[in-house]
Amino acid sequence: MKVSYFDDTDTLYIEFRDRDIAESKDLGVWTSTPTGSLKVTVRKSSLVSKYAFGTKTAEFHICSRCGIVPIVTSRIESRLYAVVSVNAFEGVEPLLLRRVSATFEGEDEETRLARRKRNWIANVEYRENGACQ
């Protein structure tokens, strides 16, 4: 899976939010820039599985080879939004990372979707085997 992340600013500071995923020891560490763009190209869709937790309002895209979750997507009102896993980045200068805590406990579905529309990447192109999703 190839993930390209773009922002219109000269310097991209990556602000990320960390949160426990499904009460496991794995830590979800996500970033997004609402004004940025994201292009995802999956060459072999058989190597990516998708999982949706309880509310089924977001899909976690999981690499079948290494188990990493590089992106999470959410389709809201026919538009695809996404966040990117900081753990999937390679070669990012640590000084560019700014940690922000986030808690989503008690958030109802309407509030969750509104937060995603406000904070997640809104310009997302996701292709599997050459086809746009």
C-alpha positions in Angstrom: 0.0 0.0 0.0 1.4 3.4 -1.0 0.3 6.4 1.0 1.1 10.0 -0.1 0.3 12.9 2.3 0.3 16.5 1.1 -0.2 19.8 2.8 -0.3 23.3 1.2 2.0 24.9 3.8 5.8 25.3 3.5 6.5 23.4 6.7 4.4 20.4 7.7 4.1 19.9 11.5 2.5 16.6 12.2 0.1 16.9 15.1 -1.1 13.5 16.1 -3.6 12.1 18.6 -3.0 8.9 20.5 -5.7 6.7 21.8 -6.2 3.1 22.8 -7.7 1.0 20.1 -10.3 -1.6 21.2 -8.8 -1.9 24.8 -5.7 -3.6 23.4 -2.1 -2.9 24.1 -1.7 -1.6 20.6 -1.7 2.2 20.5 -3.4 4.1 17.7 -1.5 7.2 16.8 -3.2 9.2 14.1 -2.7 12.4 12.3 -4.7 14.5 9.8 -4.7 17.9 8.2 -8.2 18.9 7.1 -6.8 21.1 4.3 -4.4 18.4 3.1 -4.7 15.7 0.5 -4.2 12.0 0.7 -3.7 9.6 -2.1 -3.8 5.9 -1.3 -3.0 3.2 -3.9 -3.5 -0.4 -3.1 -1.9 -2.5 -5.8 -3.1 -5.9 -4.4 -6.4 -5.6 -2.5 -6.0 -9.2 -1.4 -3.1 -8.0 0.9 -5.4 -5.4 2.7 -8.2 -6.4 5.0 -10.7 -3.9 6.4 -12.3 -3.9 9.8 -15.1 -1.8 11.2 -15.6 -1.6 15.0 -19.0 -1.3 16.8 -20.6 1.8 15.1 -19.3 0.7 11.6 -18.7 4.4 10.8 -15.0 3.9 10.0 -12.8 1.3 8.2 -9.4 0.3 9.5 -7.2 -0.7 6.5 -4.9 -3.5 7.7 -1.8 -4.8 5.9 -2.0 -8.6 5.8 1.7 -8.9 5.6 2.9 -6.8 8.6 -0.4 -6.1 10.5 0.1 -2.3 10.5 -3.0 -0.1 10.0 -1.7 2.8 7.9 -5.0 4.6 7.4 -8.6 4.7 8.7 -11.3 6.0 6.4 -14.9 7.1 7.0 -17.5 7.8 4.4 -19.7 10.7 5.5 -22.4 12.1 3.2 -20.8 10.4 0.1 -17.3 12.0 0.9 -14.3 9.9 2.0 -12.4 11.2 5.0 -9.2 9.7 6.4 -6.6 9.8 9.1 -3.0 8.4 8.8 -1.1 6.4 11.3 2.1 8.1 12.5 3.4 4.6 13.1 3.4 4.0 9.3 5.6 7.0 8.5 9.2 6.4 7.5 11.9 9.1 7.6 9.9 11.7 9.5 12.0 14.1 11.6 10.9 13.6 15.3 11.0 17.4 15.8 8.0 17.7 13.4 5.8 15.5 15.6 3.6 17.2 18.2 1.7 14.9 20.5 -1.9 15.8 21.5 -4.0 13.5 23.8 -7.5 12.7 22.7 -10.4 10.8 24.4 -13.5 9.9 22.4 -15.3 8.0 25.2 -19.0 8.7 25.5 -19.1 10.3 22.0 -22.3 9.6 20.2 -22.3 8.8 16.5 -23.5 12.2 15.3 -20.8 14.0 17.4 -18.2 11.5 16.1 -19.0 12.1 12.4 -19.1 15.8 12.9 -15.6 15.6 14.5 -14.3 13.6 11.6 -15.7 16.1 9.1 -14.0 18.9 11.0 -10.6 17.3 11.7 -9.9 14.4 9.2 -8.4 14.8 5.7 -11.3 15.6 3.4 -9.5 15.4 0.1 -8.9 11.6 -0.2 -8.3 9.5 -3.3 -8.4 5.8 -2.5 -7.6 3.3 -5.3 -7.7 -0.5 -5.2 -6.3 -2.3 -8.3 -6.6 0.9 -10.3 -10.2 1.7 -9.4 -11.3 4.6 -7.3 -13.4 3.7 -4.3 
